[in-house]
């Protein structure tokens, strides 16, 4: 099964993403705990694109494709915003206290923790973030 969702870079559209992920999970009979984790990872990845990929005030789109195969669910998040490789971000030091920890980095840490494979490429002027989970 393959499905695609296109959102504007507007965080008010995130509930649409959640409903979309839920519909894919239902079609694949995925367990509720897994669905919550998938929603968290996708919301984090897509929200970061919405907030940071496009310069202030510039409208843009975020495309999310999902492919559900036996044993594997793949999400591909694509945008034509500013080049940014979240997989190149250093690992967040979760041993530090909140006051000592630098701002940023926890989102990609969360995505890496939830998903089994996280890859990035820049192709044809687009950021392409691929997230895979074995189900």
C-alpha positions in Angstrom: 0.0 0.0 0.0 1.3 3.5 -0.9 -0.3 6.8 0.2 0.8 10.4 -0.2 -0.1 13.5 1.8 0.8 17.1 0.9 0.7 19.8 3.5 1.6 23.5 3.6 4.3 24.6 5.8 1.8 25.5 8.5 1.8 23.7 11.8 -2.0 24.0 12.0 -2.1 21.2 9.4 -0.3 18.7 11.7 -3.6 17.2 12.9 -4.2 16.2 9.3 -0.8 14.4 9.4 -1.9 12.5 12.5 -5.2 11.4 11.0 -3.3 10.2 7.9 -0.8 8.2 9.9 -3.7 6.7 11.9 -5.4 5.6 8.7 -2.3 3.9 7.4 -1.8 2.2 10.8 -5.4 1.0 10.8 -5.0 -0.4 7.3 -1.9 -2.3 8.4 -3.5 -3.4 11.7 -0.6 -1.8 13.7 -0.6 -1.9 17.5 -1.7 1.3 19.3 1.6 1.8 21.1 3.5 1.6 17.8 1.0 4.1 16.2 1.7 6.6 18.9 5.4 6.3 18.4 5.1 6.7 14.6 2.9 9.8 15.0 5.4 11.3 17.4 8.4 10.7 15.0 6.4 11.9 11.9 5.1 15.0 13.7 8.6 15.9 14.9 10.1 15.5 11.4 7.3 17.3 9.6 7.0 20.1 12.1 10.7 20.8 11.8 10.3 21.1 8.0 7.3 23.4 8.5 9.2 25.7 10.9 12.7 25.8 9.5 12.8 24.7 5.8 11.4 27.9 4.3 12.6 31.4 5.0 10.2 33.5 7.2 6.9 34.1 5.4 7.7 32.0 2.4 5.0 29.4 1.6 6.1 25.9 0.9 4.9 22.4 0.7 5.8 19.2 2.6 5.1 15.9 0.9 4.9 12.8 3.0 4.7 9.4 1.3 4.1 6.2 3.1 4.7 2.7 1.8 3.5 -0.2 3.9 4.9 -3.6 3.0 4.9 -6.8 4.9 7.2 -6.2 7.9 8.2 -2.7 7.0 6.7 0.8 6.9 8.6 3.6 5.1 7.8 7.3 5.3 9.5 9.7 2.9 9.3 13.4 3.8 10.2 15.7 0.9 10.4 19.5 0.8 12.1 22.1 -1.5 13.3 24.3 1.3 16.7 25.3 2.5 19.2 22.3 2.4 19.3 20.7 5.8 20.5 17.2 6.8 19.0 16.3 10.2 21.0 13.1 10.2 24.2 15.1 10.4 23.2 16.7 13.6 25.3 15.6 16.6 23.7 13.1 19.0 21.9 14.9 21.8 23.6 14.4 25.2 20.7 13.2 27.2 22.9 12.7 30.3 23.0 16.5 30.8 20.5 18.3 32.9 17.9 20.5 31.2 19.8 23.7 32.2 23.1 22.4 30.8 21.8 20.9 27.5 22.0 23.1 24.4 18.8 24.0 22.6 17.9 21.7 19.7 18.8 18.2 18.8 16.2 16.3 20.8 13.8 16.1 17.8 16.2 14.1 15.6 17.2 12.1 18.7 13.6 11.1 19.2 13.1 10.3 15.5 16.3 8.1 15.5 15.1 6.4 18.7 11.7 5.5 17.3 12.6 4.6 13.7 14.8 1.8 12.7 16.5 3.5 9.7 16.8 7.3 9.1 18.5 8.6 6.0 18.7 11.9 4.2 19.6 13.0 0.7 19.5 16.3 -1.2 18.3 15.6 -4.8 17.0 17.9 -7.5 16.8 20.8 -5.1 14.8 18.8 -2.5 15.4 17.6 1.0 14.4 13.9 1.2 14.2 12.4 4.7 13.4 8.6 4.7 12.2 7.0 7.9 11.7 3.2 8.1 10.2 1.1 10.9 10.1 -2.7 11.0 6.5 -3.7 11.9 
